[in-house]
Amino acid sequence: MQSALFMSASKPSTCPQGYVLQNQVTHARFLPVEATHSFTYPTVSMLLSVRALEEHSLDLVYGCLFGYGRVWGTITGLRPRGYLQPSHSRRTILDKLLHVLSSRGYDRGLFEDAWMMTMPSFFGFEGINPLTVYFCYKRSAELWVVVLEVHNTFGESHVYLLEIGKDEETTPTKGFDHEWKAIPRMFHVSPFNDRSGHYTVSIKSPSHPPCSSISHPKNSPPRPCVRIHFHAALEPAPDTDQDQGHSLESCGPLKLTALLRPTSSSPLTTPNLLRTLCSMPFTLLLSMPRILYQAYILHYRKRLDVFIRPEPYPVNRTSVSGDDIPLEGGMKWQDEGLLEVYAKKRVCSYLGRRADETSITITLVSANPSILPVVLAPSFQKNNSEACGLCRHITIHFLSSRFYTICLMSPSAKHALLLGNKSEHLFMTSSAELFEELFSSHLVRGLTVSHIQPLSRLLRLSQHVRTQPLPPVLTSPGLSFSAVHPIDAHLTSSYSRCVNLAVICANLALEYLEMRLYQVVRARIVRGNEPWLKWERARRVFVEGRISTTEDSAACDSIPRTM
């Protein structure tokens, strides 16, 4: 009993497999000069052997003080759900980590164990974990790959993989063991920066691997340190090859720096953990309040405008060599909202019917790796594989489920292409002609005027509501649309048509409320990026040609092309 309460969960004859870290985190902004700002705050984290964690050998007081696999019924804890890929199954953190490594081309057979540096939950509260670091070791006890898992306040996450000895600086900065430069910035973290620029990551490794068979010097507990420098992007010269954006020479001036440095490291035992929690009782609850407070200072005092959150980049980014193995990629996307779920259901149901009517096979591919591609094939093709060659095929790649909302809310296919493809760069089709055919304005087969006439007023009202946000030029003959939307025409009951109209109105109302909320709190968005001005941006594309939206365009261009 005494051993369970006061001793480390590690076996007595081995080195500790878990540590409690008290850290000092420092952030500093250098650009723009008039908005320079810095702050430092303490944090509490744990450095844990992933294998020992999975074996529950790190649980303290029978899992009541620290436990793995749950957050309720324990003072501090970890569960797989909050890390790496989203999963509704009972996948462990180790399973997910091995999947990340193997999907990026690493041989999982070489993996032995990893130190995981992260912040645990506290009395069931899972705060934001801005950075979780995995120090992965080979069977030879050599440090192999460092995985940085970055979370933002929007519920999204991204991983960067840094391989020891690959693209690494031969002489790292003093005080660090490894350093990588010119890492492309791929993830939206701060609302006061876009995704352009590059990182320099410096790592001080743990003093020893988490292998019980490896001895380590006494009185030298691991104190891994991570420093990240964010360099602003340089404007490329007109004759500069875009592929050189990953070179060191393309890094601009230092804009931000962040340093995570442990000030103390003690074995994960009941006394040590209780002592840390008593000395810093609220630290694990303060991550989000600190983020919001610093955001308030930067926005209202330093006068930095807000960049609206862009959709995450696709995971599979085709490389120059033709390989489809990404070195980094998104892990978690925002969950679909109720209105997006409705739009997805309605659009997929409509496209399923149109696949039969037009003999077009439709493949819908999300950038979110947790969403499997949807294939909508004509019924005769499902029963006869040889008929596949008789069908035309369209592939639609999209960054998020907003694609379905655009299809539902746009008066016509041309409007959807203008807004979602050319202006917002949210989706890409292998054939614009087939896309327009799928959403053709004429009444679809099987639906006659007699079906639509009894509720024509309701159907026309739905289409009329869709056109309200459109500038006048987007209702010109060049972008004509029918009085009844094809998706609406497929709705056979008055109830479903009323629900559809309510959803359309709700989407417009939420856009208006969002605009009013920004006005009430006097928040300033980077000019031209306001969400409620998306149709104005589409108007500029239609009238003036392609507008400059480099970041979203890059995201859309990174979608694998099937044209």
C-alpha positions in Angstrom: 0.0 0.0 0.0 2.8 2.4 0.9 4.5 1.6 -2.4 1.3 2.4 -4.4 0.9 5.7 -2.6 4.4 7.2 -2.4 6.7 5.5 -4.8 7.2 6.0 -8.5 5.2 3.8 -10.8 8.4 2.6 -12.4 10.1 -0.6 -11.5 12.5 -0.2 -8.6 15.5 -1.4 -10.5 15.0 0.9 -13.5 15.3 4.6 -14.1 12.1 6.6 -13.8 9.7 6.4 -16.7 7.9 9.6 -15.9 8.8 13.1 -14.7 7.0 16.1 -13.5 8.3 19.3 -15.1 7.9 22.9 -13.9 8.5 25.1 -16.9 9.1 28.7 -17.9 7.5 29.7 -21.1 8.6 33.0 -22.8 7.1 34.6 -25.9 8.4 37.7 -27.6 7.2 39.6 -30.7 9.6 41.8 -32.7 7.5 42.8 -35.7 5.9 45.1 -36.4 8.2 47.3 -34.4 5.3 49.4 -33.0 3.7 46.2 -31.6 6.8 44.7 -29.9 5.6 42.7 -26.9 7.0 39.9 -24.6 5.7 37.9 -21.6 6.8 35.0 -19.4 4.6 32.6 -17.4 5.1 29.2 -15.6 3.5 25.9 -16.7 3.4 22.4 -15.4 3.9 19.4 -17.7 4.9 15.8 -17.7 7.6 13.9 -19.5 6.3 10.3 -19.9 7.4 7.1 -21.5 4.7 6.3 -24.0 5.1 2.5 -23.6 5.0 2.9 -19.8 2.0 5.1 -20.1 0.2 2.5 -22.2 1.0 -0.2 -19.6 -0.6 1.9 -16.9 2.7 1.6 -14.9 2.7 5.3 -14.4 -0.7 5.5 -12.7 -0.5 6.9 -9.2 -2.8 6.0 -6.3 -4.6 3.5 -8.4 -5.2 6.1 -11.1 -6.8 8.6 -8.7 -3.9 11.0 -8.6 -2.6 10.4 -12.1 -4.3 8.0 -14.6 -4.1 7.2 -18.2 -7.2 6.7 -20.4 -9.5 8.9 -18.4 -9.9 12.5 -17.2 -12.8 12.0 -14.8 -12.2 10.3 -11.4 -8.6 11.4 -11.3 -6.9 14.6 -10.3 -4.5 14.6 -13.3 -4.7 12.4 -16.3 -4.3 11.8 -20.0 -6.5 10.2 -22.6 -5.8 9.3 -26.2 -8.7 11.3 -27.6 -6.9 14.7 -27.1 -3.8 13.7 -29.1 -2.8 13.2 -32.7 -5.5 11.8 -35.0 -9.2 12.0 -34.0 -10.5 8.5 -33.4 -13.9 7.2 -32.2 -12.3 3.8 -31.6 -10.1 2.8 -28.7 -6.8 3.7 -30.3 -4.0 4.4 -28.0 -1.5 7.3 -28.1 1.2 4.7 -29.1 -0.9 3.4 -32.0 -1.5 6.9 -33.2 2.1 7.9 -32.9 3.3 4.8 -34.9 0.7 5.6 -37.5 2.0 9.2 -37.9 5.5 7.8 -38.3 4.6 5.1 -40.8 2.3 7.3 -42.8 5.3 9.7 -43.3 7.5 7.0 -44.6 9.3 5.9 -41.4 9.8 2.2 -40.5 7.8 1.6 -37.4 9.8 -1.5 -36.8 12.7 0.7 -35.7 10.7 2.4 -33.0 11.4 1.5 -29.4 9.8 4.2 -27.2 9.2 7.9 -26.9 9.2 10.6 -24.3 6.0 12.5 -24.5 6.1 16.1 -23.0 2.6 17.4 -22.5 0.2 19.0 -20.0 -2.3 16.7 -18.2 -5.9 17.4 -17.4 -6.8 18.7 -14.0 -9.9 17.5 -12.2 -11.4 16.6 -15.5 -10.6 19.9 -17.2 -8.6 19.5 -20.4 -7.1 22.8 -21.3 -5.5 23.7 -24.6 -2.2 22.0 -25.1 -0.4 24.5 -27.3 2.6 22.1 -27.9 3.1 18.4 -27.2 6.5 17.0 -28.1 7.3 13.4 -28.8 11.0 12.4 -28.6 11.0 9.1 -30.6 13.9 6.6 -30.0 15.1 3.7 -32.0 15.8 0.3 -30.6 19.4 1.2 -30.4 18.4 4.0 -27.9 19.3 6.7 -30.4 17.0 9.8 -30.7 15.4 9.3 -34.1 12.5 11.7 -34.8 11.1 14.7 -32.9 7.3 15.1 -33.5 5.9 18.5 -32.6 2.1 18.4 -32.2 0.7 22.0 -32.3 -2.8 22.9 -31.2 -4.7 26.1 -31.7 -7.7 27.6 -30.0 -10.1 26.4 -32.8 -9.8 22.8 -31.9 -7.4 22.0 -34.8 -4.0 20.4 -34.6 -1.0 19.9 -36.8 2.3 17.9 -36.7 5.8 18.7 -37.8 8.3 15.9 -38.0 12.0 16.6 -37.5 14.4 13.8 -38.2 17.7 13.7 -36.5 20.5 14.2 -39.0 18.3 15.2 -41.9 18.1 18.8 -43.0 19.7 19.6 -39.7 22.2 22.4 -38.9 25.6 21.0 -38.3 26.3 23.5 -35.5 23.2 24.2 -33.5 22.8 27.3 -31.4 24.7 27.2 -28.1 22.6 25.4 -25.4 20.8 23.1 -27.9 21.6 19.7 -29.3 19.7 19.9 -32.6 18.4 22.7 -34.9 16.4 22.8 -38.1 15.9 25.9 -40.2 13.6 27.1 -42.9 10.6 24.9 -41.9 7.6 26.1 -43.8 4.9 27.5 -41.6 1.8 25.4 -42.4 -0.7 25.9 -39.6 -2.7 28.8 -38.3 -1.9 29.3 -34.6 -2.1 33.0 -33.8 -4.9 35.3 -35.1 -2.3 38.0 -35.5 -0.2 36.2 -38.1 -1.0 34.6 -41.4 0.5 31.2 -42.5 3.4 32.7 -44.5 7.0 32.5 -43.2 9.3 29.9 -41.8 10.3 28.4 -38.5 13.6 27.6 -36.9 13.3 24.9 -34.3 16.0 24.3 -31.7 15.8 21.2 -29.4 17.7 20.3 -26.3 17.2 16.5 -26.0 16.2 14.6 -22.9 19.3 13.4 -21.0 18.5 9.7 -21.6 16.0 7.6 -23.5 12.9 6.1 -21.8 14.4 2.6 -21.9 14.5 0.8 -18.6 17.6 -1.1 -19.7 19.6 2.0 -20.3 21.4 3.4 -17.3 21.6 7.1 -16.8 23.7 9.3 -14.5 22.2 10.1 -11.1 21.0 13.5 -10.4 20.5 14.3 -14.1 16.8 14.2 -14.7 15.8 15.1 -18.3 15.0 18.7 -19.0 14.2 18.9 -22.7 13.9 22.4 -24.1 12.2 23.7 -27.2 12.8 27.0 -28.9 10.9 28.2 -31.9 11.8 31.3 -34.0 9.2 32.5 -36.5 10.6 34.4 -39.5 8.4 36.5 -41.6 8.2 35.7 -45.3 10.2 37.7 -47.9 8.5 39.0 -51.0 9.7 36.8 -53.8 11.4 38.4 -56.7 9.6 38.3 -60.0 12.0 35.7 -61.4 12.2 33.6 -58.3 11.2 30.0 -58.5 8.3 29.3 -56.0 9.9 26.0 -55.0 12.7 28.0 -53.4 10.3 29.1 -50.7 11.7 26.3 -48.5 15.3 27.5 -48.7 17.0 29.2 -45.8 17.7 32.3 -48.0 13.9 32.9 -48.3 13.5 33.3 -44.5 12.7 36.9 -43.6 13.4 38.9 -40.4 12.7 37.4 -37.0 9.1 38.1 -36.1 8.4 36.0 -33.1 10.2 33.7 -30.7 8.9 31.1 -28.1 10.9 29.2 -25.6 9.8 26.3 -23.4 12.4 25.7 -20.7 12.0 23.3 -17.7 13.2 24.9 -14.5 12.8 21.7 -12.5 12.4 18.0 -13.2 11.5 15.4 -10.7 10.4 11.7 -11.0 6.7 11.1 -11.3 5.9 10.0 -7.8 3.0 10.7 -5.5 4.9 13.1 -3.2 6.5 15.0 -6.1 3.2 15.4 -8.0 1.3 16.5 -4.9 4.1 19.0 -4.1 4.0 20.5 -7.5 0.2 20.8 -7.6 0.1 22.4 -4.2 2.8 24.9 -5.1 1.1 25.7 -8.5 -2.5 24.9 -7.9 -4.1 26.8 -10.7 -1.4 26.6 -13.4 -3.1 23.8 -15.4 -6.3 25.9 -15.6 -4.7 29.1 -16.9 -3.6 28.3 -20.4 -6.7 29.6 -22.2 -7.1 32.7 -19.9 -3.5 33.6 -20.6 -4.0 33.3 -24.3 -7.1 35.4 -24.3 -5.4 38.1 -22.1 -2.4 38.4 -24.4 -4.7 38.5 -27.4 -6.5 41.4 -25.8 -3.2 43.3 -25.3 -2.0 42.6 -28.9 -5.4 43.6 -30.5 -6.6 46.5 -28.4 -3.3 48.0 -27.1 -0.8 47.1 -29.7 -3.4 47.6 -32.5 -2.7 44.4 -34.4 -5.5 43.4 -36.7 -7.0 39.8 -36.8 -6.4 37.3 -39.5 -9.5 35.1 -40.0 -8.8 31.4 -39.5 -8.1 29.8 -42.9 -9.0 26.1 -43.6 -6.1 23.7 -42.8 -3.9 22.6 -45.6 -4.5 19.1 -47.0 -2.3 16.3 -45.4 -1.3 14.7 -48.7 0.8 17.3 -50.5 2.3 16.0 -53.7 6.0 16.6 -53.7 8.2 17.6 -56.6 9.6 14.0 -56.8 6.1 12.7 -57.2 6.0 11.0 -53.8 2.8 11.5 -51.8 4.5 11.3 -48.4 4.1 14.5 -46.4 6.6 15.6 -43.8 3.9 17.3 -41.8 0.2 17.7 -42.0 -3.1 18.4 -40.3 -4.2 16.1 -37.6 -7.6 17.5 -36.4 -10.1 19.7 -38.2 -12.9 21.6 -36.6 -16.0 19.5 -36.0 -18.9 20.0 -38.4 -21.6 22.3 -37.2 -25.3 21.4 -37.3 -25.9 23.5 -40.4 -22.9 21.9 -42.1 -24.2 18.5 -41.3 -27.5 19.3 -42.8 -25.9 20.8 -45.9 -23.8 17.8 -46.4 -26.7 15.4 -46.1 -28.8 17.5 -48.5 -26.1 17.9 -51.1 -25.0 14.3 -51.0 -28.6 13.1 -51.4 -29.1 15.4 -54.3 -25.8 14.3 -56.0 -26.6 10.7 -55.5 -29.8 11.2 -57.6 -28.0 13.2 -60.2 -25.4 10.5 -60.5 -28.1 8.1 -61.7 -29.8 10.7 -63.9 -26.6 11.9 -65.7 -24.5 8.7 -65.6 -21.7 10.7 -63.9 -19.6 9.1 -61.2 -18.9 11.6 -58.4 -16.0 11.4 -56.0 -15.9 13.8 -53.1 -12.5 14.0 -51.4 -12.1 15.9 -48.1 -8.7 17.3 -47.1 -9.5 16.1 -43.6 -7.7 12.7 -43.3 -10.3 11.4 -40.9 -13.1 11.7 -43.5 -13.1 8.9 -46.1 -13.8 9.8 -49.8 -17.4 9.6 -50.8 -18.1 7.9 -54.2 -21.5 8.4 -55.7 -21.9 6.1 -58.8 -24.8 5.4 -61.1 -26.8 2.4 -60.0 -26.1 0.4 -63.1 -22.3 0.8 -62.5 -22.7 -0.5 -58.9 -24.0 -3.8 -60.3 -21.7 -4.0 -63.3 -18.1 -3.1 -62.9 -17.6 -3.3 -66.7 -20.0 -0.4 -67.1 -17.5 1.9 -65.4 -15.9 2.9 -68.7 -19.3 4.1 -69.9 -19.6 6.7 -67.2 -18.1 10.1 -67.0 -16.3 11.0 -63.8 -15.8 14.1 -61.7 -13.6 14.4 -58.6 -14.2 17.3 -56.2 -11.5 18.0 -53.6 -12.4 20.4 -50.8 -10.7 21.8 -47.7 -13.7 21.6 -45.3 -17.4 20.9 -45.1 -18.0 24.5 -46.0 -18.1 23.2 -49.5 -21.5 21.7 -48.9 -22.8 24.9 -47.4 -21.6 26.8 -50.5 -23.4 24.4 -52.8 -26.6 24.7 -50.7 -26.4 28.5 -50.4 -25.3 29.5 -53.9 -28.1 30.2 -56.4 -26.4 28.2 -59.2 -23.4 26.0 -60.0 -21.7 29.0 -61.6 -22.1 31.0 -58.4 -20.7 28.1 -56.3 -17.7 27.8 -58.6 -17.1 31.6 -58.5 -17.3 31.8 -54.7 -15.9 28.4 -53.6 -13.3 27.8 -56.3 -12.1 31.1 -57.8 -12.6 33.5 -54.9 -12.4 31.6 -51.6 -10.3 28.7 -53.0 -12.2 26.2 -50.9 -12.6 23.4 -53.4 -11.4 22.3 -56.8 -13.2 20.2 -59.5 -11.7 18.0 -62.2 -14.3 19.4 -64.6 -16.2 22.7 -64.2 -18.5 21.6 -67.1 -19.6 18.4 -65.3 -20.1 20.3 -62.1 -22.4 22.7 -63.8 -24.3 19.8 -65.4 -24.8 18.2 -62.0 -26.4 21.4 -60.7 -28.1 22.3 -64.0 -31.0 24.7 -63.8 -33.6 22.8 -65.7 -36.0 20.6 -63.9 -34.3 17.2 -63.2 -35.7 14.0 -64.6 -38.7 12.6 -62.7 -39.8 16.0 -61.4 -42.4 17.8 -63.5 -44.1 21.2 -63.1 -47.1 19.4 -61.4 -44.7 18.2 -58.6 -43.4 21.7 -58.0 -46.4 23.9 -58.7 -48.3 23.4 -55.4 -45.4 24.8 -53.4 -43.8 27.0 -56.0 -44.1 30.0 -53.8 -42.0 28.4 -51.0 -39.4 27.1 -53.5 -39.1 30.5 -55.1 -38.8 32.2 -51.7 -35.9 29.9 -50.8 -34.1 30.9 -54.0 -35.0 34.5 -53.5 -33.4 34.4 -50.0 -30.2 33.0 -51.4 -29.8 35.9 -53.7 -30.1 38.6 -51.0 -26.3 38.8 -50.2 -25.3 39.0 -53.8 -24.1 42.2 -55.4 -26.3 43.3 -58.4 -23.6 42.3 -60.9 -23.7 38.7 -59.7 -27.4 38.5 -60.8 -26.7 39.6 -64.3 -27.4 37.4 -67.4 -23.8 36.2 -67.3 -24.6 34.5 -64.0 -28.2 33.6 -64.6 -30.0 31.2 -62.3 -33.4 29.5 -62.2 -36.3 30.5 -60.1 -36.2 27.2 -58.3 -32.9 25.7 -57.0 -32.3 22.1 -58.2 -31.6 20.9 -54.7 -34.9 22.5 -53.5 -36.8 20.8 -56.4 -35.8 17.4 -55.1 -37.5 18.0 -51.7 -40.9 16.3 -51.9 -42.6 17.3 -48.7 -43.7 20.7 -47.4 -41.9 19.9 -44.1 -38.5 19.3 -45.7 -38.9 22.4 -47.8 -39.7 24.5 -44.8 -36.7 23.1 -42.9 -34.5 23.8 -45.9 -35.7 27.4 -46.0 -35.1 27.7 -42.3 -31.5 26.5 -42.7 -30.9 29.0 -45.5 -32.2 31.8 -43.3 -30.2 30.6 -40.3 -26.9 30.6 -42.3 -27.6 34.2 -43.4 -28.6 35.2 -39.9 -25.4 33.8 -38.4 -23.3 35.7 -40.9 -25.1 38.9 -39.9 -24.7 38.2 -36.2 -21.0 37.5 -36.7 -20.6 40.9 -38.3 -22.5 42.6 -35.6 -20.5 40.9 -32.9 -17.2 42.1 -34.3 -18.7 45.6 -34.5 -19.9 45.5 -30.9 -16.5 44.4 -29.5 -14.7 46.7 -31.9 -12.6 43.9 -33.3 -10.6 44.8 -36.4 -10.1 42.2 -39.2 -7.4 42.4 -41.8 -9.1 44.4 -44.5 -10.6 42.3 -47.3 -10.8 39.1 -45.2 -14.1 39.8 -43.5 -16.2 36.5 -43.7 -19.4 38.5 -44.4 -17.8 40.1 -47.5 -17.2 36.8 -49.3 -19.7 37.7 -52.1 -18.0 41.1 -52.5 -14.7 39.3 -53.0 -16.5 37.0 -55.6 -17.7 40.2 -57.3 -14.2 41.5 -57.7 -13.1 38.2 -59.2 -16.0 38.3 -61.6 -15.5 41.9 -62.6 -11.8 42.5 -62.3 -10.3 39.0 -62.5 -8.4 36.9 -60.0 -7.7 38.7 -56.7 -4.7 38.2 -54.5 -5.5 35.7 -51.8 -2.1 34.0 -51.6 -2.7 31.9 -48.6 -6.1 30.3 -49.4 -4.9 29.9 -53.0 -1.9 28.0 -51.8 -4.1 25.7 -49.8 -6.3 25.0 -52.7 -3.4 24.5 -55.1 -2.0 21.9 -52.7 -5.0 19.7 -53.3 -4.0 16.7 -55.4 -5.1 17.5 -58.9 -6.9 14.9 -61.0 -7.4 17.0 -64.1 
